[in-house]
Amino acid sequence: MRLAYCDKIADVIRKALVKYDEDNILNGPVGRIEWDLHPTEGYFLSPKKLIKLWDSNGKAYTVTIEEAPMLDLDEQKKFEKEVDTL
């Protein structure tokens, strides 16, 4: 099992959204990094992270950071080998 870096990636994305809005499109707030927790019990469900943000017109957006195991480089190589043998 390999480490997932959802926390680090979410932190980098949030900082970039706050700092590098040269066109002032994101005049609204950039929300905190939210964890994927059980809605009533509050326990950890997955390393997925969510960032909510709003543009200057008040339109809301979400940025989701989650693992995509099927897109891992070693998984792609396995798939390519399987296709080659067909």
FENURJO-V691460 format. One record per pair of residues at least 12 apart in sequence whose ideal C-beta (glycine too) atoms are under 10 Angstrom apart, sorted by the first residue. I is the first residue (numbers start at 1). J is the second residue. If there is no record, write none. Layout:
{{I & J} {I & J}}
//
This chain:
{{2 & 67} {2 & 69} {2 & 72} {2 & 74} {3 & 47} {4 & 46} {4 & 47} {4 & 48} {4 & 65} {4 & 66} {4 & 67} {4 & 69} {5 & 47} {5 & 65} {5 & 67} {6 & 33} {6 & 35} {6 & 36} {6 & 46} {6 & 47} {6 & 48} {6 & 49} {6 & 64} {6 & 65} {6 & 66} {6 & 67} {7 & 33} {7 & 35} {7 & 47} {7 & 49} {7 & 65} {8 & 49} {8 & 65} {9 & 49} {9 & 65} {9 & 66} {10 & 33} {10 & 34} {10 & 35} {10 & 47} {10 & 48} {10 & 49} {10 & 50} {10 & 51} {10 & 63} {10 & 64} {10 & 65} {10 & 66} {11 & 33} {11 & 49} {11 & 51} {11 & 65} {12 & 65} {13 & 30} {13 & 33} {13 & 49} {13 & 51} {13 & 63} {13 & 65} {14 & 30} {14 & 31} {14 & 32} {14 & 33} {14 & 49} {14 & 51} {14 & 53} {14 & 63} {14 & 65} {15 & 30} {16 & 30} {17 & 30} {17 & 31} {17 & 51} {17 & 53} {17 & 61} {17 & 63} {18 & 30} {18 & 53} {21 & 53} {21 & 55} {21 & 56} {23 & 56} {24 & 55} {24 & 56} {25 & 55} {25 & 56} {25 & 57} {26 & 53} {26 & 54} {26 & 55} {26 & 56} {26 & 61} {27 & 54} {27 & 55} {27 & 56} {27 & 57} {27 & 58} {28 & 52} {28 & 53} {28 & 54} {28 & 55} {28 & 56} {28 & 57} {28 & 58} {28 & 59} {28 & 60} {28 & 61} {29 & 52} {29 & 53} {29 & 54} {30 & 51} {30 & 52} {30 & 53} {30 & 54} {30 & 61} {30 & 63} {31 & 50} {31 & 51} {31 & 52} {31 & 53} {31 & 54} {31 & 60} {31 & 61} {31 & 62} {31 & 63} {32 & 50} {32 & 51} {32 & 52} {33 & 49} {33 & 50} {33 & 51} {33 & 52} {33 & 63} {33 & 65} {34 & 48} {34 & 49} {34 & 50} {34 & 51} {34 & 52} {34 & 62} {34 & 64} {35 & 47} {35 & 48} {35 & 49} {35 & 50} {36 & 48} {36 & 49} {36 & 50} {36 & 64} {36 & 66} {46 & 66} {46 & 67} {47 & 65} {47 & 66} {47 & 67} {48 & 64} {48 & 65} {48 & 66} {48 & 67} {49 & 63} {49 & 64} {49 & 65} {49 & 66} {50 & 62} {50 & 63} {50 & 64} {50 & 65} {50 & 66} {51 & 63} {51 & 64} {51 & 65}}
//
